[in-house]
Amino acid sequence: MALMEGVLKIGGVWKIRRRIPADCLADFGVKEAYTRSLGTADRKLAIQLATPILKEIDDRIAAIRAGRNPRVQTTTEMAAFAPLDRARAFDLVARWRRSTIQLASEQAWSGLLPPLSNDDAVSASSLRAQLRSNTEPAGFDERFAEVLAVQAEHPVLARRELRQAFLTAWKDVEDFTDEFRNDNFDGWPEDEEATPVAASPVAAVFAKPEAGLTPLELYDRWAPVASIQLEDRHRGYVQRLQEFLGPKPISQIEPDDLARFRVATLKFPNTKRPGILARPFNEIVEWGAGDGRHTPTLDEATVWKWINTAKQMFAYATKNRWIEINPAEDTMKKPAKKRRARDPFDAEDIAEIFGKPMFTGFSGPVHSGYRKEPGDQIVRDAKFWMPILALFTGARMEEIGSTLVNEVRQIDGVWAIDIVTRGDDEDDDRSIKNDQSRRIVPLHKRLIDLGFIDYVQKQDRAGFLFPDLIPSLTPRGQRRTVNFSKWWSLFCAANANVKGAGMDAKKKPFHSFRHTAIRALRRHGANTVLAYMLVGHEEGEVDRINLGYGEGADIRELKRTIDLIEYPTFILSR
């Protein structure tokens, strides 16, 4: 489904996919189209994010065509220029670099290198700064044309990879000359042992000019064609790497650099303070060791995400032979997944939770507060039904909260929740955890006895089962239960008989209802395969052939299985 020209919804996420004119493809570094994820499933936010990006693309195309880009020249105009072989062009740049640096070295050694005035010294320093930041200084095209011995309007001057090669060469010339002025001749002449000039280490870099890219430049080349979904945070990881390494081209980044980055990142403070995060990487680490020493640092799993992003990015560069090795290849192994310890609710917890005024009768406001004062109100909304549904189905919080009214239906005379096709339609922003999560969940007899079907039939058939839930936009798209999850934690804290124990225990979040239902099924001898089908279990020991989205078992078998769940201390009735 298209939002506007060049903006499509793919896999539940809005993305930019703008076809680039053939005469501009090389400048964009793509084969056909520029693609970029907007990282959101929200339509309005996608419009806001896409508009300036699309304008930037259009402006860039216009600038390419209106500026020096020779691809818009006519055949007659181009015929006036002599052709220049690619290898010859790079060789000219390499030879100019070497001869110019060698001349400066000889002049400095002989005392013939003219001293710089204060103004000239400032200008030279500014020029070096521009070159180090990959910025083309004034007079770039004129000097470039002189080195290649071509006319100033020659089409070859627009070759992006050749321009990068000359930019890097000019930077080396200025850096070495500055060192020579300070009587420092270390590193020159460069080692040429058993290597001809044209194939020296520097010339080899020019053969693949992308080797001069910075990590962020490499990221921007990789992102449009990456096989993994990238978000702004991934570029942030690479930004931090570049801040740590300084102005190092990717060809000079070693495995030791990534190893040191991993050690430093493990010391990176886990803070959300904008004033701190605006600082460079090394300053933030220093702050974490000083004034911020009480701030927790990033855990190992998060650091692995930083390193893995770099690993995937450098793998792209090695695949294209821009660099010889992936410096992040063996930097860090993926940490073992830490399973969050969650305990099921026991009989006392169930009695405590469902004996609270929200379920038995409360007084006070309905839409605010934690319904902890006894009264005669019972409001059957999301706050009432979601814990009960979780207790008797084992479904996940978001699965329940994002259910549509028309997904609660009768199948062969059995009332059930249909989660089979959730998220399949391109207009359906809802997510599903995995294929095992696609299932049919018959409604437990206690849910029907409590009047859940009556509640369902009063809702708008075209809407959500719980319209009172307020959706939130997250990095993974829109979610309907983010605010409810926070409310539930506060509700438990406000209503707990003992703070930090029972319904308020740290290891007993809302997800514990799922563990409680699974334990109840096991306790009452439910068939393992049927039980796992009901809860959408992700364990691998269940035969996937038998789990074909709920088609492997008769709905009546599933109904009999789920009705095995019993909680003696759950005493609510209609």
C-alpha positions as CSV (number, residue, x, y, z in Angstrom):
1,M,0.0,0.0,0.0
2,A,1.5,3.4,-1.0
3,L,1.3,6.4,1.3
4,M,2.6,8.8,-1.4
5,E,4.8,8.3,-4.4
6,G,7.9,6.5,-3.3
7,V,6.6,5.6,0.2
8,L,5.4,2.0,0.7
9,K,4.4,-0.1,3.6
10,I,6.4,-3.3,3.6
11,G,6.2,-5.9,6.4
12,G,4.2,-3.5,8.5
13,V,6.8,-0.7,8.4
14,W,6.7,2.4,6.1
15,K,9.7,2.7,3.8
16,I,11.0,5.0,1.1
17,R,11.7,3.4,-2.2
18,R,12.4,6.1,-4.9
19,R,13.6,5.1,-8.3
20,I,16.7,7.0,-9.3
21,P,17.1,8.3,-12.9
22,A,19.6,6.2,-14.9
23,D,21.9,9.2,-15.3
24,C,22.2,9.6,-11.5
25,L,22.4,6.0,-10.3
26,A,26.2,6.1,-9.9
27,D,26.1,9.2,-7.8
28,F,23.6,7.5,-5.4
29,G,25.6,4.3,-5.4
30,V,22.5,2.1,-6.1
31,K,21.5,-0.2,-8.9
32,E,17.9,1.0,-9.4
33,A,16.2,2.6,-6.4
34,Y,17.1,4.3,-3.2
35,T,15.5,2.4,-0.3
36,R,15.3,3.5,3.3
37,S,13.2,2.4,6.3
38,L,11.3,5.0,8.2
39,G,11.2,2.7,11.2
40,T,7.5,3.3,11.9
41,A,4.1,1.7,11.3
42,D,2.3,5.0,12.0
43,R,0.9,6.7,8.9
44,K,1.1,10.3,10.1
45,L,4.6,9.9,11.4
46,A,5.7,8.3,8.1
47,I,4.5,11.4,6.2
48,Q,6.4,13.7,8.5
49,L,9.6,11.6,8.2
50,A,9.4,11.0,4.5
51,T,8.6,14.5,3.3
52,P,12.1,16.0,4.0
53,I,13.9,12.9,2.8
54,L,12.1,12.8,-0.5
55,K,12.8,16.5,-1.0
56,E,16.5,15.9,-0.3
57,I,16.6,13.1,-2.9
58,D,14.9,15.4,-5.5
59,D,17.2,18.2,-4.7
60,R,20.2,15.9,-5.0
61,I,19.1,14.7,-8.4
62,A,18.5,18.3,-9.5
63,A,21.9,19.3,-8.3
64,I,23.6,16.4,-10.1
65,R,21.9,17.4,-13.3
66,A,22.3,21.1,-13.0
67,G,25.9,21.0,-11.8
68,R,29.1,19.4,-13.1
69,N,27.5,16.0,-13.8
70,P,28.6,15.1,-17.4
71,R,25.9,12.5,-17.8
72,V,23.5,15.2,-18.9
73,Q,25.9,16.4,-21.7
74,T,25.0,15.7,-25.2
75,T,26.9,13.1,-27.3
76,T,28.4,15.9,-29.4
77,E,29.7,17.7,-26.3
78,M,31.2,14.5,-24.9
79,A,32.9,13.7,-28.2
80,A,35.1,16.8,-27.7
81,F,36.9,15.1,-24.7
82,A,39.5,12.4,-25.1
83,P,38.7,9.2,-23.2
84,L,40.7,8.3,-20.1
85,D,41.2,4.6,-19.0
86,R,40.0,3.9,-15.4
87,A,43.3,2.3,-14.3
88,R,45.2,5.1,-15.9
89,A,43.1,7.7,-14.0
90,F,43.8,6.1,-10.6
91,D,47.4,5.6,-11.5
92,L,47.8,9.3,-12.3
93,V,46.3,10.2,-8.9
94,A,48.7,7.8,-7.1
95,R,51.7,9.0,-9.0
96,W,50.8,12.7,-8.3
97,R,50.5,11.9,-4.6
98,R,53.9,10.2,-4.4
99,S,55.8,12.7,-6.5
100,T,54.3,15.7,-4.7
101,I,55.1,14.3,-1.3
102,Q,58.6,13.2,-2.4
103,L,59.3,16.7,-3.7
104,A,58.1,18.3,-0.4
105,S,60.3,15.9,1.5
106,E,63.4,16.8,-0.5
107,Q,62.6,20.5,-0.2
108,A,62.2,20.4,3.5
109,W,65.3,18.3,4.0
110,S,67.3,20.8,2.0
111,G,65.8,23.8,3.8
112,L,64.1,24.9,0.6
113,L,60.5,24.6,1.8
114,P,59.2,28.2,2.1
115,P,58.1,29.1,5.6
116,L,54.4,29.9,6.2
117,S,53.1,33.3,7.3
118,N,50.5,33.3,10.1
119,D,47.7,33.7,7.7
120,D,49.1,31.0,5.4
121,A,49.4,28.7,8.4
122,V,45.8,29.2,9.4
123,S,44.7,28.6,5.8
124,A,46.8,25.4,5.6
125,S,45.3,24.2,8.9
126,S,41.8,24.9,7.6
127,L,42.5,23.0,4.4
128,R,43.7,20.0,6.2
129,A,40.6,20.0,8.4
130,Q,38.4,20.1,5.3
131,L,40.2,17.2,3.7
132,R,40.1,15.1,6.8
133,S,36.4,15.5,7.0
134,N,36.0,14.4,3.4
135,T,35.0,17.9,2.3
136,E,36.1,19.1,-1.1
137,P,37.9,22.5,-0.7
138,A,37.7,25.5,-3.0
139,G,39.6,24.9,-6.2
140,F,39.2,21.1,-6.0
141,D,38.0,20.6,-9.6
142,E,40.7,22.8,-11.1
143,R,43.5,21.0,-9.3
144,F,41.9,17.6,-10.0
145,A,41.8,18.5,-13.8
146,E,45.5,19.4,-13.7
147,V,46.5,16.1,-12.1
148,L,44.6,14.1,-14.7
149,A,45.7,16.4,-17.5
150,V,42.2,16.9,-18.8
151,Q,40.0,19.8,-19.5
152,A,38.1,21.3,-16.6
153,E,34.8,20.2,-18.0
154,H,35.9,16.6,-18.7
155,P,33.2,14.0,-17.8
156,V,35.7,11.8,-15.9
157,L,35.9,14.5,-13.2
158,A,32.4,13.6,-12.0
159,R,33.4,10.0,-11.2
160,R,32.6,9.7,-7.5
161,E,35.1,7.0,-6.7
162,L,37.9,8.9,-8.6
163,R,37.0,12.1,-6.7
164,Q,37.3,10.3,-3.4
165,A,40.7,8.9,-4.4
166,F,42.0,12.4,-5.3
167,L,40.5,13.8,-2.1
168,T,42.3,11.2,0.0
169,A,45.6,11.8,-2.0
170,W,45.4,15.5,-1.4
171,K,44.9,15.0,2.3
172,D,48.0,12.8,2.4
173,V,50.0,15.5,0.6
174,E,49.0,18.2,3.0
175,D,49.5,16.0,6.1
176,F,53.0,14.9,5.1
177,T,54.0,18.4,4.0
178,D,53.0,19.7,7.4
179,E,55.0,17.0,9.1
180,F,58.0,17.8,7.0
181,R,57.8,21.5,7.9
182,N,58.1,20.4,11.5
183,D,61.2,18.4,10.7
184,N,59.4,15.1,11.1
185,F,60.2,12.6,8.3
186,D,58.9,9.4,10.0
187,G,56.8,7.3,7.6
188,W,58.4,8.6,4.4
189,P,59.4,7.2,2.0
190,E,56.8,4.5,2.3
191,D,57.8,0.9,2.4
192,E,58.0,-0.4,-1.2
193,E,59.8,-3.7,-0.6
194,A,59.1,-6.2,-3.4
195,T,56.2,-3.9,-4.6
196,P,56.2,-1.8,-7.7
197,V,55.1,1.8,-7.3
198,A,51.8,1.3,-9.1
199,A,50.8,-1.5,-6.8
200,S,52.0,0.0,-3.5
201,P,49.8,-0.2,-0.4
202,V,48.4,3.3,-1.1
203,A,47.9,2.6,-4.8
204,A,46.0,-0.6,-3.8
205,V,43.7,1.5,-1.8
206,F,43.0,3.7,-4.8
207,A,42.1,0.6,-6.8
208,K,39.2,0.4,-4.4
209,P,38.6,4.0,-3.4
210,E,35.8,3.0,-1.1
211,A,38.5,1.9,1.3
212,G,38.9,5.6,2.1
213,L,35.3,5.8,3.4
214,T,34.7,6.6,7.1
215,P,32.6,4.2,9.1
216,L,29.6,6.5,8.8
217,E,30.0,6.9,5.0
218,L,30.2,3.1,4.8
219,Y,27.0,2.8,6.8
220,D,25.2,5.1,4.4
221,R,26.4,3.0,1.5
222,W,25.3,-0.2,3.2
223,A,22.0,0.9,4.8
224,P,19.9,1.0,1.5
225,V,20.9,-2.5,0.6
226,A,21.2,-4.1,4.0
227,S,19.5,-7.5,4.5
228,I,18.5,-6.6,8.0
229,Q,16.1,-3.9,9.1
230,L,18.0,-0.9,10.2
231,E,16.8,2.0,12.4
232,D,18.2,5.3,13.5
233,R,19.8,3.6,16.5
234,H,22.0,1.4,14.3
235,R,23.5,4.5,12.7
236,G,24.0,5.8,16.2
237,Y,26.1,2.8,17.0
238,V,28.3,3.5,14.0
239,Q,28.5,7.2,15.0
240,R,29.8,6.2,18.4
241,L,32.4,3.9,16.7
242,Q,33.6,6.8,14.5
243,E,33.8,9.1,17.5
244,F,35.9,6.5,19.3
245,L,38.3,5.9,16.4
246,G,38.6,9.4,15.1
247,P,39.0,10.2,11.4
248,K,40.2,6.7,10.4
249,P,39.2,5.3,7.0
250,I,37.8,1.8,7.0
251,S,41.0,0.4,5.3
252,Q,43.0,1.3,8.4
253,I,40.6,-0.1,11.1
254,E,42.1,-3.1,12.7
255,P,40.6,-5.9,14.9
256,D,42.4,-4.3,17.9
257,D,40.4,-1.1,17.3
258,L,37.1,-3.0,17.6
259,A,38.4,-4.9,20.6
260,R,39.2,-1.6,22.4
261,F,35.8,-0.2,21.3
262,R,34.1,-3.2,22.9
263,V,35.9,-2.7,26.2
264,A,35.1,1.0,26.2
265,T,31.4,0.4,25.3
266,L,31.1,-1.9,28.3
267,K,31.9,1.2,30.3
268,F,29.4,3.4,28.5
269,P,26.8,4.8,30.9
270,N,23.2,3.7,30.3
271,T,21.7,7.2,30.5
272,K,19.0,9.0,28.7
273,R,20.1,12.5,29.6
274,P,20.2,14.6,26.4
275,G,23.0,16.8,27.7
276,I,25.2,13.9,28.3
277,L,24.4,11.9,25.1
278,A,25.1,15.0,23.0
279,R,28.8,14.7,24.0
280,P,31.3,12.6,22.0
281,F,31.8,8.9,22.9
282,N,35.0,9.3,24.9
283,E,33.7,12.2,26.9
284,I,30.6,10.2,27.8
285,V,32.7,7.3,29.0
286,E,34.8,9.7,31.1
287,W,31.7,11.2,32.6
288,G,30.5,7.7,33.4
289,A,33.7,7.1,35.3
290,G,33.5,10.4,37.1
291,D,30.3,12.4,37.9
292,G,28.2,9.7,36.4
293,R,29.9,6.8,38.3
294,H,26.6,5.8,39.9
295,T,24.9,5.4,36.5
296,P,24.6,1.8,35.3
297,T,26.6,0.9,32.2
298,L,25.3,-0.9,29.1
299,D,24.8,-4.6,29.6
300,E,26.6,-7.1,27.5
301,A,23.6,-7.9,25.3
302,T,23.3,-4.2,24.3
303,V,27.0,-3.9,23.6
304,W,26.7,-7.0,21.3
305,K,24.1,-5.1,19.3
306,W,26.6,-2.3,18.7
307,I,29.4,-4.7,17.7
308,N,27.1,-6.8,15.6
309,T,26.0,-3.7,13.6
310,A,29.6,-2.9,12.9
311,K,30.3,-6.6,12.0
312,Q,27.4,-6.7,9.5
313,M,28.5,-3.3,8.0
314,F,32.1,-4.3,7.6
315,A,31.0,-7.7,6.1
316,Y,29.4,-5.7,3.3
317,A,32.7,-3.9,2.7
318,T,34.7,-7.1,2.6
319,K,32.1,-8.7,0.3
320,N,32.7,-5.8,-2.2
321,R,36.5,-6.1,-1.6
322,W,36.8,-2.6,-0.4
323,I,38.8,-3.9,2.6
324,E,40.6,-7.2,3.1
325,I,39.3,-8.3,6.4
326,N,36.3,-7.7,8.6
327,P,37.8,-6.1,11.8
328,A,34.7,-6.9,13.8
329,E,34.5,-10.5,12.8
330,D,35.8,-12.0,16.1
331,T,35.3,-9.1,18.4
332,M,32.5,-10.5,20.5
333,K,30.4,-13.6,20.7
334,K,26.7,-13.2,21.1
335,P,25.9,-13.5,24.9
336,A,23.7,-16.3,26.0
337,K,20.1,-15.1,26.1
338,K,19.1,-14.3,29.6
339,R,15.7,-15.6,30.3
340,R,13.9,-13.2,32.6
341,A,12.9,-15.2,35.6
342,R,9.1,-15.0,35.9
343,D,7.2,-17.0,38.4
344,P,3.6,-18.2,37.9
345,F,0.9,-16.9,40.2
346,D,0.1,-19.4,43.0
347,A,-3.3,-20.0,44.6
348,E,-2.8,-17.2,47.1
349,D,-1.9,-14.7,44.4
350,I,-5.0,-15.6,42.4
351,A,-7.2,-15.1,45.4
352,E,-5.5,-11.8,46.2
353,I,-5.7,-10.4,42.6
354,F,-9.3,-11.3,41.8
355,G,-10.5,-10.5,45.3
356,K,-9.6,-6.8,44.8
357,P,-12.3,-4.1,44.4
358,M,-11.7,-3.8,40.6
359,F,-13.2,-7.3,40.2
360,T,-15.6,-7.4,43.2
361,G,-16.8,-3.8,43.3
362,F,-15.1,-0.5,43.7
363,S,-15.9,3.2,44.3
364,G,-14.4,6.3,42.9
365,P,-13.3,7.3,39.4
366,V,-13.5,4.7,36.6
367,H,-10.9,6.0,34.1
368,S,-8.2,7.1,36.6
369,G,-6.7,5.6,39.7
370,Y,-6.3,2.0,40.7
371,R,-9.9,1.0,41.8
372,K,-8.7,0.0,45.2
373,E,-11.6,1.5,47.3
374,P,-14.5,-1.0,47.9
375,G,-17.8,0.0,46.4
376,D,-20.6,-1.3,44.1
377,Q,-19.1,-0.5,40.7
378,I,-17.9,-3.3,38.4
379,V,-16.7,-2.0,35.0
380,R,-16.1,-4.7,32.5
381,D,-13.4,-3.0,30.3
382,A,-9.8,-3.9,29.4
383,K,-8.6,-3.6,33.0
384,F,-11.2,-6.1,34.1
385,W,-11.1,-8.6,31.2
386,M,-7.4,-8.7,30.2
387,P,-6.1,-10.4,33.4
388,I,-9.0,-12.9,33.3
389,L,-8.4,-13.7,29.7
390,A,-4.7,-14.1,30.3
391,L,-5.4,-16.4,33.2
392,F,-7.7,-18.7,31.3
393,T,-6.0,-18.7,27.8
394,G,-2.3,-18.2,28.5
395,A,-2.2,-15.6,25.7
396,R,0.4,-12.8,25.7
397,M,-0.6,-9.3,26.8
398,E,-0.3,-7.8,23.3
399,E,-2.1,-10.7,21.7
400,I,-5.1,-10.0,23.9
401,G,-4.9,-6.2,23.7
402,S,-4.7,-6.1,19.9
403,T,-7.5,-8.5,19.2
404,L,-10.2,-7.4,16.9
405,V,-13.9,-7.9,17.8
406,N,-14.4,-10.0,14.6
407,E,-11.6,-12.3,15.7
408,V,-13.7,-13.6,18.6
409,R,-16.1,-15.9,16.7
410,Q,-17.7,-19.3,16.7
411,I,-15.9,-22.2,14.9
412,D,-17.9,-25.3,14.6
413,G,-20.1,-24.1,17.4
414,V,-17.1,-23.3,19.7
415,W,-16.4,-19.7,20.7
416,A,-12.7,-18.9,20.2
417,I,-10.1,-16.2,19.5
418,D,-8.6,-16.5,16.0
419,I,-5.0,-15.4,15.9
420,V,-4.1,-17.3,12.7
421,T,-4.0,-14.5,10.1
422,R,-3.0,-11.6,12.4
423,G,-0.7,-9.2,10.7
424,D,-0.9,-10.9,7.3
425,D,-2.6,-8.0,5.5
426,E,-0.3,-5.1,4.6
427,D,-2.7,-2.7,6.3
428,D,-2.5,-4.7,9.5
429,D,0.1,-3.1,11.8
430,R,-0.2,-5.8,14.5
431,S,2.7,-8.0,15.1
432,I,3.0,-11.7,15.8
433,K,5.9,-13.1,17.8
434,N,6.5,-16.2,15.7
435,D,4.7,-18.8,13.5
436,Q,3.9,-20.9,16.6
437,S,1.9,-17.9,17.9
438,R,-0.6,-18.2,15.0
439,R,-3.4,-20.3,16.5
440,I,-7.0,-20.8,17.5
441,V,-7.7,-20.4,21.2
442,P,-11.1,-21.7,22.4
443,L,-12.7,-19.7,25.2
444,H,-12.6,-21.4,28.6
445,K,-16.0,-22.2,30.0
446,R,-15.4,-19.7,32.9
447,L,-15.0,-16.8,30.5
448,I,-18.4,-17.6,28.9
449,D,-20.0,-18.0,32.4
450,L,-18.6,-14.6,33.4
451,G,-20.4,-13.0,30.4
452,F,-17.4,-12.4,28.1
453,I,-19.5,-13.2,25.0
454,D,-22.0,-10.6,26.1
455,Y,-19.2,-8.0,26.3
456,V,-18.0,-9.0,22.8
457,Q,-21.4,-8.7,21.2
458,K,-21.8,-5.1,22.5
459,Q,-18.6,-3.9,20.8
460,D,-18.3,-2.5,17.3
461,R,-17.6,-5.4,15.0
462,A,-15.2,-3.3,12.9
463,G,-13.1,-2.2,15.9
464,F,-10.7,-3.5,18.6
465,L,-12.0,-5.8,21.3
466,F,-10.8,-3.2,23.9
467,P,-11.2,0.2,22.4
468,D,-10.3,1.9,25.7
469,L,-6.6,0.9,25.3
470,I,-4.5,3.8,24.1
471,P,-1.9,2.7,21.5
472,S,1.7,3.7,21.6
473,L,4.3,4.0,18.9
474,T,7.4,2.0,19.7
475,P,10.7,1.3,17.8
476,R,9.0,-2.0,16.6
477,G,5.8,-0.3,15.4
478,Q,2.5,0.5,17.1
479,R,1.6,-1.4,20.3
480,R,-1.7,-1.3,22.1
481,T,-0.7,-2.5,25.6
482,V,2.4,-0.4,26.5
483,N,0.3,2.0,28.7
484,F,-1.7,-0.9,30.1
485,S,1.4,-2.7,31.1
486,K,2.6,0.3,33.1
487,W,-0.9,0.7,34.6
488,W,-0.9,-2.9,35.7
489,S,2.4,-2.6,37.5
490,L,1.1,0.5,39.4
491,F,-2.3,-1.3,40.1
492,C,-0.4,-4.2,41.7
493,A,1.7,-1.9,43.8
494,A,-1.3,0.1,44.9
495,N,-3.4,-3.0,45.8
496,A,-0.8,-5.5,47.1
497,N,-1.4,-6.8,50.6
498,V,2.4,-6.8,51.1
499,K,4.6,-4.5,49.1
500,G,7.0,-6.5,47.0
501,A,5.3,-9.8,47.6
502,G,2.3,-11.7,46.2
503,M,0.7,-9.9,43.2
504,D,3.4,-7.2,43.6
505,A,6.4,-9.5,43.5
506,K,9.2,-8.5,41.1
507,K,9.2,-11.9,39.3
508,K,5.4,-11.8,38.8
509,P,4.5,-9.3,36.1
510,F,1.5,-9.6,33.9
511,H,3.3,-12.2,31.8
512,S,3.1,-14.6,34.8
513,F,-0.6,-15.2,33.9
514,R,0.8,-17.1,30.9
515,H,3.1,-19.2,33.0
516,T,0.2,-19.8,35.4
517,A,-2.0,-21.1,32.6
518,I,0.7,-23.4,31.2
519,R,1.3,-24.8,34.6
520,A,-2.4,-25.4,35.1
521,L,-2.6,-27.3,31.8
522,R,0.4,-29.5,32.9
523,R,-1.0,-30.1,36.3
524,H,-4.3,-31.4,35.0
525,G,-2.7,-33.8,32.5
526,A,-3.3,-31.9,29.3
527,N,-1.8,-33.5,26.1
528,T,1.5,-31.7,25.6
529,V,1.1,-31.0,21.9
530,L,-2.5,-29.7,22.4
531,A,-1.3,-27.5,25.3
532,Y,1.5,-26.0,23.3
533,M,-0.9,-25.4,20.4
534,L,-3.2,-23.4,22.7
535,V,-0.6,-21.1,24.2
536,G,1.6,-20.8,21.0
537,H,4.6,-22.1,22.7
538,E,8.0,-21.4,21.1
539,E,9.8,-24.5,22.4
540,G,11.2,-26.7,19.6
541,E,10.4,-30.1,20.9
542,V,6.8,-30.0,19.6
543,D,6.3,-31.5,16.2
544,R,5.7,-28.5,13.9
545,I,3.8,-30.7,11.4
546,N,1.2,-31.2,14.0
547,L,1.1,-27.5,14.8
548,G,-0.1,-26.2,11.4
549,Y,-1.6,-23.0,12.7
550,G,-4.2,-24.9,14.7
551,E,-5.2,-27.1,11.8
552,G,-3.6,-30.2,13.4
553,A,-6.3,-30.6,16.0
554,D,-10.1,-30.5,16.0
555,I,-11.5,-27.4,17.7
556,R,-13.5,-29.5,20.1
557,E,-10.3,-31.3,21.2
558,L,-8.7,-27.9,21.9
559,K,-11.8,-26.8,23.8
560,R,-11.8,-29.9,26.0
561,T,-8.1,-29.3,26.7
562,I,-8.4,-25.7,27.7
563,D,-11.4,-26.4,29.9
564,L,-9.0,-28.6,32.0
565,I,-7.7,-25.4,33.5
566,E,-9.0,-24.9,37.1
567,Y,-8.1,-22.4,39.8
568,P,-9.9,-23.3,43.1
569,T,-9.2,-19.8,44.5
570,F,-10.7,-18.0,41.5
571,I,-14.2,-17.4,42.8
572,L,-15.6,-14.7,40.6
573,S,-19.0,-15.3,39.1
574,R,-21.4,-13.4,37.0
